Amino acid sequence: MKLYFTKMQAQGNDYVYMDAIHQVIEDPGRLAREVSDRHFGIGADGLVLICPSDRADFRMRIFNPDGTEAEMCGNALRSTGKFVYMQGLTQKEELKIETLGGIKRVWLEVKEGMVENICAAIGRPEFTPEKIPVIVEGKYFLDMPLEVADRVFRASALSWGNPHVVLLAEDVSTLDIKKYGSLVEHMQCFPRRTNVTFARILDERHIRIREWERGTGETLACGTGCCSAAVVANRLGLCAKSVEVWQPGGQLQVDLNEREGVLMMGPVHFVYQGEYSENIVALET
């Protein structure tokens, strides 16, 4: 039986999208692992399923490369907006998307029938240890020294449903991300392991980051990593509420909005479409 997919890219993140409204996905965790193994040429940072929802326009389920289900991913959320529009699943330009992290809002910029930039409101992160998986004395993990091997970083921990720690650094271009990222990921103060955002504040409107993704390693892009760096820098008085965040996969615009929470904006591109055959994983309806 055949399973149809679309591969999309958002600022360096590659996702495999599948319409789970018109075809049945029986084992998405296993499928996510196989997709991410890259052994049949469609490797990805995650598998995204578009499902029906009685609370929003669509429900988005996202699975990590190791097969576990994630609560939310900003770049995947923006890609979802373009996917459902370009696949003819909707003609709305303002969407509500249900995720494990709650209902998120997405706006599409459509020109001559084509979706260009997409803006997603991903809400507000949590800083309190009552809401994020971090062990620390005190009410918040904000602007604390974190000793990692031979360095001490200025660190903040926060969560969008998936935990992040932001480490401020004077230079991220030459930093040994593998060394420090892998050490931080497994620190005892992060019992569920954490994503690590290394950030350099260039000026009040520009930030440069590199991202170490738990269980994966360094990644070209991370939307919530960009937003984490922007939120922390603004909380510490180091940048404005509207910033450009540069990462190896591309540039994102991040705006801190009082009503909508954090907005992230940027383009999304189709890579290609295809089909995958696996009788055990999926049955075509």
VENMO-V326695 format. One record per pair of residues at least 24 apart in sequence whose ideal C-beta (glycine too) atoms are under 8 Angstrom apart, sorted by the first residue. I is the first residue (numbers start at 1). J is the second residue. Records with the same first field share a line. If there is no record, write none. Layout:
BEGIN
I->J, J
END
This chain:
BEGIN
1->277, 278, 279, 282, 283, 284
2->275, 276, 277, 284
3->31, 275, 276, 277, 278, 281, 282, 284
4->273, 274, 275, 276
5->42, 273, 274, 275, 276
6->83, 87, 270, 272, 273
7->42, 44, 270, 271, 272, 273, 274
8->79, 82, 83, 268, 269, 270, 271
9->79, 268, 269, 270, 271
10->75, 76, 78, 79, 221, 223, 266, 267, 268, 269
11->75, 220, 221, 223, 247, 249, 250, 251, 252, 266, 267
12->219, 220, 221, 247, 248, 249, 250
13->45, 46, 73, 75, 76, 79, 219, 220, 221, 222, 223, 249
14->43, 44, 45, 271
15->44, 45, 46, 47, 48, 75, 76, 79
16->42, 44, 46, 47, 48
17->48, 50, 79, 80, 83
18->47, 48, 49, 50
19->50, 87, 89
20->49, 50, 51, 61
21->50, 51, 52, 89
22->285
23->282, 283, 284, 285
24->282, 283, 284, 285
25->49, 281, 282
26->280, 281, 282, 283
27->280, 281, 282
28->61, 63, 69
29->63, 67, 68, 69
30->67, 281
31->63, 278, 281, 282
32->63, 64, 65, 66, 67
33->65, 66, 67
34->278, 281
36->65, 66
40->276
42->274, 276
45->216, 219
46->70, 73, 76
48->76, 79, 80, 83
50->80, 83, 84, 89
53->98
55->96, 98, 103
56->95, 96, 97, 98, 103
57->84, 90, 92, 95, 96, 97
58->84, 89, 90, 95, 97, 98
59->97, 98, 99
60->97, 98, 99
61->100
62->99
64->215, 216
65->215, 216
66->215
69->100
70->100, 161, 162
71->99, 100, 101, 160, 161, 162
72->99, 100, 101, 102, 104, 122, 160, 161, 162, 224
73->162, 223, 224
74->120, 122, 160, 223, 224, 226, 227, 264
75->221, 222, 223, 264, 268
76->223
77->104, 106, 120, 122, 223
78->106, 118, 119, 120, 223, 264, 266, 268
79->118, 268
80->106
81->106, 107, 108, 115, 118, 120, 268
82->108, 115, 118, 268
85->110, 115
86->114, 115, 270
99->161
100->161
101->160, 161
105->260
115->268
116->267
117->265, 266, 267
118->265, 266, 267, 268
119->263, 264, 265
120->223, 263, 264, 265
121->257, 260, 261, 262, 263
122->160, 223, 224, 227, 261, 262, 263, 264
123->160, 261, 262
124->261, 262
125->158, 159, 160, 164, 227, 228, 231, 262
126->158, 159
127->156, 157, 158
131->159
132->157, 158, 159, 163
133->159, 163, 190, 191, 192, 194
134->163, 165, 189, 190, 194
135->188, 189, 190, 191
136->189
141->165
142->232, 235, 236
143->236
146->184
148->180, 183, 184, 187
149->179, 180, 183
151->180
153->180
156->232, 235, 236
157->190, 194
158->228, 231, 232
160->224, 227, 228
162->195, 224
163->190, 192, 193, 194, 195
164->194, 195, 196, 197, 224, 225, 228
165->190, 194, 195, 196, 197
166->197, 199, 228, 229, 232
167->196, 197, 198, 199
168->199, 200, 201, 232
169->198, 199, 200
170->200
171->200
172->198, 199, 200, 208, 209, 210
173->208
175->210
177->210, 212, 218
178->212, 217, 218
180->212
181->212, 217, 218
182->212, 217
184->212
185->212, 214
195->222, 224, 225
197->222, 225, 228, 229
199->229, 232, 233
201->233, 238, 239
203->239
204->238, 239, 240, 243
205->239, 240, 242, 243, 244
206->243, 244, 245, 246
207->233, 239, 243, 244, 245, 246
208->245, 246, 247
209->245, 246, 247
210->247, 248
211->247
219->249
220->247, 248, 249
221->247, 248, 249, 250
222->247
223->252, 264
226->252, 254, 264
227->254, 262, 264
230->254, 256, 262
231->256, 262
END
